[in-house]
């Protein structure tokens, strides 16, 4: 009898039935990406993935703001010029007019250089890959936003308890 | 690294079962690799597999799912339908290539 070929186990490992919930609560450019990248990676591994956008995280799915998230290093002492590790950027400089626009442009370029999509396209990809996007009810009420204000892939504006029910048994990340 | 018999041939694979030498691959082996993971290759599958082979030959590394999507124009949804569950890993396995290294 022929030996059984050694084949990668793509479907029958621990990931079947695995679920991931990511709460996105920040609207800064640099804080938008961790959730998107992890969600995209999880979907590529066949993991059921839910993202819940709350508070400032709403800027990631609000059609008016999602194209224009910004990066400031104000309060971020780890900031250094690209490739110049150990070189500090004076915090006072971060507050100068035009600085946020400049640092945002630099970060967007670095992200684009890696062929990583901008936030709106990334959300589209996550949605097309089977990811679930949810908006927080309280944030929507606070900001007076409705479903039509949000990017198309958002499945609904739901309460925190609805999200808890949806993500029963999931691993959870708060960003 | 170990050796396994696929389609009557001795093939070297790594600890996950991926081929260690992309040059031993041909389309007949690709069809058998697909069958072993439960995929019957249709023309749209072949288009992806051939793109991966050609891109690897030029780039020296396996295309990520996003690169497959942008370079071939195949909608992401379709990539997940053609290679369900773990599309990037499955398509690279069928193409006899290492799994992609990139995050996105």
Interface residues (C-beta under 8 A of the other chain):
Chain A: X2 X3 X5 X6 X7 X8 X9 X10 X11 X37 X40 X41 X44 X45 X46 X114 X115 X116 X117 X125 X128 X129 X130
Chain B: X2 X4 X5 X6 X13 X16 X17 X18 X33 X36 X37 X38 X65 X66 X67 X69 X70 X75 X76 X77 X80 X84 X85 X86 X87 X88 X89 X90 X93 X103 X104
